[in-house]
Amino acid sequence: MKNQHSKLLEILAECAAACNNCSTACLNEQNVKAMADCIKLNIDCAQICQVTAAFLSRNSDHAKHLTKECSEICGKCAAECAKHEMDHCQQCAEACNKCAEACNVKVI
């Protein structure tokens, strides 16, 4: 049975994966301290994407609030990652922008 939010669930999963990958890759950068804000936002973003997906999957009445918050956090993560030239940050910024937009336009 296909969930009515299937496409958004897919985008949320891709964003969470990109953020988890980025935070781990940032920990391997030479100047990890300079990546602290990026790592923190990656963790927040991955987690809000996972929670939002869970609420959407259950068709929770509270999903609408979470998609709004998810859009905001994804946007902030995208902006931070875009500041860094590493491929993992650029890929994460792209995934976060896509997710922020999808959550922002989703009418529940």
C-alpha positions in Angstrom: 0.0 0.0 0.0 1.4 3.3 -1.1 1.4 6.1 1.4 -0.1 9.4 0.2 3.1 11.1 1.2 5.4 8.7 -0.6 7.4 11.2 -2.6 8.0 13.4 0.5 8.9 10.4 2.6 11.5 9.6 -0.1 12.9 13.1 -0.1 13.1 13.1 3.7 15.0 9.9 3.7 17.4 11.1 1.1 18.0 14.3 3.1 18.6 12.4 6.4 21.1 10.2 4.6 22.9 13.1 3.1 23.1 14.9 6.5 24.4 11.7 8.2 27.0 11.3 5.5 28.0 14.9 5.7 28.4 15.0 9.5 30.6 11.9 9.4 32.6 13.3 6.6 33.0 16.6 8.4 34.5 14.8 11.3 37.3 13.6 9.0 38.1 17.1 7.8 41.5 18.5 9.0 39.9 21.5 10.8 37.0 19.8 12.5 36.4 22.7 14.8 35.6 24.9 11.7 33.0 22.4 10.8 31.2 22.4 14.2 28.2 24.4 13.0 27.8 22.2 10.0 28.0 19.0 12.0 25.4 20.3 14.5 23.0 21.3 11.8 23.5 18.0 10.0 22.5 16.1 13.2 19.5 18.3 13.8 18.4 18.1 10.2 18.8 14.3 9.9 16.8 13.9 13.1 13.9 16.3 12.2 13.7 14.5 8.8 13.4 11.1 10.4 10.8 12.3 13.0 8.8 14.1 10.3 8.8 11.0 8.1 7.5 9.0 11.1 4.6 11.4 11.7 3.7 11.6 8.0 3.7 7.8 7.8 1.2 7.6 10.6 -0.9 10.5 9.1 -0.5 12.2 12.4 -2.5 15.4 13.0 0.8 17.0 14.1 2.7 16.3 10.8 1.8 19.7 9.5 3.7 21.4 12.3 6.7 19.1 11.8 6.9 19.7 8.0 7.1 23.5 8.7 9.9 23.0 11.3 11.6 20.5 9.0 11.6 23.0 6.1 13.2 25.7 8.4 15.9 23.4 9.7 16.7 22.0 6.3 17.0 25.5 4.9 19.5 26.4 7.6 21.5 23.3 7.1 21.5 23.9 3.3 22.8 27.4 3.9 25.6 26.2 6.2 26.7 23.4 4.0 26.7 25.6 0.9 29.5 27.7 2.6 31.9 24.7 2.4 33.4 23.6 -0.9 33.7 19.9 0.0 31.6 17.5 -2.2 29.8 16.0 0.8 28.7 19.5 2.0 27.6 20.5 -1.5 25.6 17.3 -1.9 24.1 17.8 1.5 23.1 21.4 0.7 21.4 20.2 -2.5 19.5 17.5 -0.6 18.5 19.9 2.2 17.3 22.6 -0.3 15.2 20.0 -2.1 13.7 18.8 1.3 13.1 22.3 2.5 11.2 23.1 -0.6 9.2 19.9 -0.5 8.2 20.3 3.1 7.3 24.0 2.5 4.9 23.3 -0.3 3.4 20.1 1.1 -0.2 20.7 2.1 -1.4 18.2 4.7 
